[in-house]
Amino acid sequence: MATLRLFAQAREAAGTDRVEIDATTVGAVLNEARVRFGEHFAAVLASSRVWLNGEQASEDDTVRGGDEVAVLPPVSGG
């Protein structure tokens, strides 16, 4: 199981800051999150960066037990 960590708008859209997901790729983790958390979460995810164990990730990257996938929406402000 991988831990999906959610920050800022992604956390707000999901209603949680972390969830355990059983998947083999970053893309599969994100797809499961889209199913669980719905359209608003999916919209936030579309503009977010995704990291795997502290490094920028692609949806094809392999996920192993204990890995952390983090969703970081863009920062706004001025």
C-alpha positions as CSV (number, residue, x, y, z in Angstrom):
1,M,0.0,0.0,0.0
2,A,1.1,3.5,-0.8
3,T,0.2,6.6,1.1
4,L,-1.4,9.4,-0.9
5,R,-0.7,12.7,0.8
6,L,-2.8,15.7,-0.2
7,F,-2.1,19.3,0.3
8,A,-4.0,22.6,0.0
9,Q,-6.9,22.5,-2.5
10,A,-6.4,18.8,-3.0
11,R,-6.8,18.2,0.7
12,E,-9.9,20.4,0.8
13,A,-11.5,18.6,-2.2
14,A,-10.9,15.1,-0.8
15,G,-11.8,16.0,2.8
16,T,-8.6,14.3,4.1
17,D,-4.9,14.9,4.0
18,R,-3.9,11.2,3.5
19,V,-5.2,7.9,2.4
20,E,-3.8,4.4,1.9
21,I,-4.2,3.1,-1.7
22,D,-3.2,-0.3,-3.0
23,A,-1.9,0.2,-6.5
24,T,1.2,-0.6,-8.6
25,T,1.8,2.8,-10.4
26,V,1.4,6.5,-9.6
27,G,-1.3,6.6,-12.3
28,A,-3.3,3.8,-10.6
29,V,-3.0,5.6,-7.3
30,L,-4.4,8.8,-8.9
31,N,-7.1,7.0,-10.7
32,E,-8.3,5.4,-7.5
33,A,-8.3,8.9,-5.8
34,R,-10.3,10.3,-8.6
35,V,-12.9,7.6,-8.1
36,R,-13.0,8.0,-4.3
37,F,-13.0,11.8,-4.2
38,G,-15.0,12.8,-7.3
39,E,-15.0,15.5,-10.0
40,H,-13.9,18.5,-7.9
41,F,-10.8,16.5,-6.8
42,A,-10.1,15.4,-10.3
43,A,-10.2,19.1,-11.4
44,V,-7.7,20.1,-8.8
45,L,-5.5,17.1,-9.7
46,A,-5.4,18.2,-13.3
47,S,-3.4,21.3,-12.4
48,S,-1.3,19.8,-9.6
49,R,2.2,18.4,-9.4
50,V,2.7,14.8,-8.3
51,W,5.7,13.6,-6.4
52,L,6.8,10.1,-5.5
53,N,9.0,9.8,-2.4
54,G,10.0,13.4,-2.7
55,E,10.8,13.4,-6.5
56,Q,8.6,14.6,-9.3
57,A,6.7,11.6,-10.7
58,S,5.0,10.4,-13.9
59,E,1.9,8.3,-14.0
60,D,4.0,5.3,-15.2
61,D,6.3,5.3,-12.2
62,T,6.1,2.1,-10.1
63,V,4.7,2.3,-6.6
64,R,5.7,-0.2,-3.9
65,G,4.5,-0.7,-0.4
66,G,5.5,2.1,1.9
67,D,5.9,4.7,-0.9
68,E,4.4,8.1,-0.6
69,V,2.6,9.8,-3.5
70,A,2.1,13.6,-2.9
71,V,-0.3,15.9,-4.7
72,L,0.7,19.5,-4.6
73,P,-1.7,22.0,-6.2
74,P,-0.3,25.3,-7.6
75,V,0.3,28.0,-5.0
76,S,-1.7,31.2,-5.4
77,G,-1.2,34.5,-3.7
78,G,0.5,37.7,-4.2
